Amino acid sequence: MIQIDFHKLAEKELLYARDYYDELVFGLVKKFIVEIEYVLKRIRSNPLEFPVYFNKFRMALLRKFPFSIIFRNDHGRIYILAIVHQKRKPKYYVNRLD
């Protein structure tokens, strides 16, 4: 199985979004987690399905929430650079490449 690794700030973004939906409406966090897991499963099974966003990073959009997952496929390993809210400043996370 392909390994998925998160940038430490991408992990924080995911946890922040999870906590936000947990407090917003009862039960919404479960739907958010299911959606994240679904998209991660699709990324793991076929990373080339998603369009190149910049450099070698690809973007996977969530269907039911305004987030996307920015990732790179590195020799059978998926590296998640960011969990991005669609209303945030575009490409704010590019400085994470260093």
MARZABA-277548 format. One record per residue: x, y, z of N, C-alpha, C in turn; residue in one letter. Coordinates in steps of 0.2 Angstrom, whole numbers, padded with zeros to 4 digits, always signed. Each point is the difference from the previous one (the first is absolute). Layout:
   n.c1   n.c2   n.c3  ca.c1  ca.c2  ca.c3   c.c1   c.c2   c.c3  residuo
      X      Y      Z      X      Y      Z      X      Y      Z        A
...
//
This chain:
   n.c1   n.c2   n.c3  ca.c1  ca.c2  ca.c3   c.c1   c.c2   c.c3  residuo
  +0004  -0006  +0000  -0004  +0006  +0000  +0004  +0006  +0000        M
  -0002  +0005  -0004  +0004  +0006  +0000  +0000  +0004  +0006        I
  +0005  +0003  +0003  +0001  +0003  +0006  -0002  +0008  -0001        Q
  -0004  +0003  +0004  -0002  +0007  +0000  +0004  +0003  +0006        I
  +0004  +0005  -0002  +0003  +0005  +0006  -0003  +0007  -0001        D
  -0001  +0003  +0006  -0002  +0007  +0000  +0005  +0004  +0002        F
  +0001  +0006  -0003  +0004  +0006  +0002  -0003  +0001  +0007        H
  +0004  +0002  +0005  -0003  +0002  +0007  -0005  +0005  +0000        K
  +0000  +0005  -0005  -0005  +0005  +0000  -0006  -0002  -0004        L
  +0001  -0005  -0004  -0006  -0003  -0004  -0004  -0004  +0006        A
  +0003  -0003  +0004  -0003  -0004  +0005  -0004  +0005  +0005        E
  +0003  +0006  +0002  -0003  +0005  +0004  -0006  +0003  -0004        K
  +0000  +0001  -0006  -0005  +0002  -0004  -0006  -0005  +0000        E
  +0001  -0006  -0001  -0005  -0005  +0001  -0003  +0000  +0007        L
  +0004  +0000  +0005  -0003  +0000  +0007  -0004  +0006  +0001        L
  +0002  +0006  -0002  -0003  +0006  +0001  -0007  +0000  -0004        Y
  +0000  -0003  -0006  -0007  +0000  -0004  -0004  -0005  +0004        A
  +0003  -0006  +0002  -0004  -0005  +0004  -0004  +0003  +0006        R
  +0004  +0004  +0004  -0002  +0003  +0006  -0006  +0005  -0002        D
  +0001  +0004  -0005  -0005  +0005  -0002  -0006  -0003  -0002        Y
  +0000  -0006  -0004  -0007  -0003  -0002  -0003  -0004  +0006        Y
  +0005  -0002  +0005  -0003  -0003  +0006  -0004  +0005  +0004        D
  +0002  +0006  +0000  -0003  +0005  +0004  -0006  +0004  -0004        E
  +0000  -0001  -0006  -0005  +0004  -0004  -0007  -0003  +0000        L
  -0001  -0006  -0001  -0006  -0004  +0000  +0001  -0007  +0002        V
  -0004  -0002  +0004  +0001  -0007  +0003  -0001  -0005  -0006        F
  +0005  -0005  +0000  +0001  -0005  -0005  +0003  +0002  -0007        G
  +0002  +0006  -0001  +0003  +0003  -0006  +0007  -0003  +0000        L
  +0003  +0000  +0005  +0007  -0002  +0000  +0001  -0007  -0002        V
  -0005  -0005  +0001  +0000  -0007  -0003  +0000  +0000  -0007        K
  -0004  +0005  -0003  -0001  +0000  -0007  +0007  +0003  -0003        K
  +0003  +0005  +0003  +0006  +0002  -0002  +0006  -0005  +0000        F
  +0000  -0004  +0005  +0005  -0005  +0001  -0001  -0005  -0006        I
  -0006  -0002  -0001  -0001  -0005  -0005  +0002  +0002  -0007        V
  -0002  +0007  -0001  +0002  +0003  -0006  +0008  +0000  -0001        E
  +0004  +0002  +0005  +0007  +0000  +0000  +0003  -0007  -0002        I
  -0003  -0005  +0004  +0002  -0007  -0001  -0001  -0002  -0007        E
  -0006  +0002  -0003  -0002  -0002  -0007  +0005  +0002  -0005        Y
  +0002  +0007  +0001  +0005  +0003  -0005  +0007  -0003  +0001        V
  +0002  -0001  +0006  +0006  -0003  +0002  +0001  -0007  -0003        L
  -0006  -0004  +0000  +0000  -0006  -0003  +0001  +0000  -0008        K
  -0004  +0005  -0003  +0001  +0001  -0007  +0007  +0002  -0002        R
  +0003  +0004  +0004  +0007  +0003  -0001  +0005  -0006  +0000        I
  -0001  -0005  +0005  +0004  -0005  +0001  -0001  -0005  -0005        R
  -0006  -0001  -0003  -0001  -0005  -0005  +0002  +0002  -0007        S
  -0001  +0007  -0001  +0002  +0002  -0007  +0002  +0007  +0000        N
  +0006  +0002  +0003  +0002  +0007  +0001  +0000  +0004  -0007        P
  +0002  -0004  -0006  +0000  +0004  -0006  -0007  +0002  -0003        L
  -0005  -0002  +0004  -0007  +0002  -0002  -0001  +0008  +0001        E
  +0004  +0003  +0004  -0001  +0007  +0002  +0004  +0004  -0004        F
  -0002  +0006  -0002  +0004  +0005  -0004  +0006  +0003  +0004        P
  +0005  +0001  -0004  +0006  +0003  +0003  -0002  +0008  +0001        V
  +0001  +0002  +0006  -0001  +0007  +0002  +0005  +0005  +0000        Y
  +0006  -0002  +0002  +0006  +0003  -0001  +0006  -0004  +0001        F
  +0006  +0001  -0003  +0006  -0004  +0000  -0003  -0007  -0001        N
  +0002  -0005  +0005  -0002  -0007  -0001  -0006  -0001  +0005        K
  -0003  +0005  +0003  -0005  -0001  +0005  -0007  +0000  -0004        F
  -0004  -0004  +0003  -0007  -0001  -0003  -0005  +0002  +0005        R
  -0006  +0001  -0003  -0006  +0003  +0005  -0006  -0005  -0001        M
  -0002  -0002  +0006  -0006  -0005  +0001  -0005  +0004  +0003        A
  -0006  +0002  -0003  -0005  +0004  +0003  -0005  -0005  +0004        L
  -0002  +0002  +0006  -0005  -0003  +0003  -0007  +0002  -0003        L
  -0004  -0005  +0000  -0007  +0001  -0003  -0005  +0004  +0004        R
  +0000  -0001  +0006  -0005  +0003  +0005  +0002  +0006  +0004        K
  +0007  +0001  +0000  +0003  +0005  +0005  +0004  +0004  -0005        F
  +0001  +0007  +0002  +0004  +0004  -0004  +0008  +0000  +0002        P
  +0002  -0006  -0001  +0007  -0002  +0001  +0003  -0004  -0006        F
  +0007  +0001  +0000  +0003  -0004  -0005  +0007  -0003  +0003        S
  +0002  -0005  -0002  +0006  -0003  +0002  +0006  +0000  -0005        I
  +0005  +0004  +0002  +0006  +0001  -0004  +0005  -0006  +0001        I
  +0002  -0004  -0005  +0004  -0005  +0002  +0005  -0002  -0006        F
  +0005  -0004  +0001  +0005  -0002  -0005  +0001  -0007  +0001        R
  +0000  -0004  -0006  +0002  -0007  +0000  +0007  -0001  -0001        N
  +0004  -0002  +0005  +0007  -0001  +0000  +0002  -0008  +0000        D
  +0000  -0003  -0005  +0003  -0007  -0001  -0004  -0004  +0005        H
  -0007  +0000  -0001  -0004  -0004  +0004  -0002  +0002  +0007        G
  +0002  +0006  +0002  -0002  +0003  +0006  -0003  +0007  -0001        R
  -0006  +0001  +0003  -0004  +0006  -0001  +0002  +0005  +0006        I
  +0002  +0006  -0002  +0002  +0005  +0004  -0005  +0006  +0000        Y
  -0004  +0001  +0006  -0005  +0005  +0000  +0003  +0007  +0002        I
  +0000  +0005  -0004  +0003  +0006  +0001  -0005  +0004  +0004        L
  -0006  +0000  -0002  -0005  +0005  +0004  -0007  -0003  -0001        A
  -0004  +0002  +0005  -0007  -0001  +0000  -0003  +0007  -0001        I
  -0002  +0002  -0006  -0002  +0007  -0001  -0007  +0002  +0000        V
  -0002  +0005  +0003  -0007  +0002  +0000  +0000  +0005  -0007        H
  -0005  -0001  -0004  +0000  +0003  -0006  -0001  +0008  +0000        Q
  -0001  +0002  +0006  -0001  +0008  +0000  +0006  +0003  +0003        K
  +0005  -0004  +0001  +0007  +0003  +0003  +0004  +0002  -0006        R
  +0005  +0004  +0002  +0004  +0003  -0005  +0003  -0006  -0004        K
  +0000  +0001  -0006  +0003  -0006  -0005  +0007  -0001  +0001        P
  +0002  -0006  +0001  +0007  -0002  +0000  +0004  +0003  +0006        K
  -0003  +0001  +0005  +0003  +0003  +0006  +0005  -0005  +0003        Y
  +0000  -0006  -0002  +0004  -0006  +0003  +0006  -0001  -0004        Y
  +0001  +0003  -0005  +0006  -0001  -0005  +0007  +0000  +0004        V
  +0000  +0004  +0005  +0006  +0001  +0004  +0002  -0006  +0004        N
  -0005  -0005  +0000  +0001  -0006  +0004  +0005  -0005  -0004        R
  +0001  +0002  -0006  +0004  -0005  -0005  +0007  +0000  +0002        L
  +0003  +0005  +0004  +0007  +0000  +0002  +0001  -0005  +0005        D
//
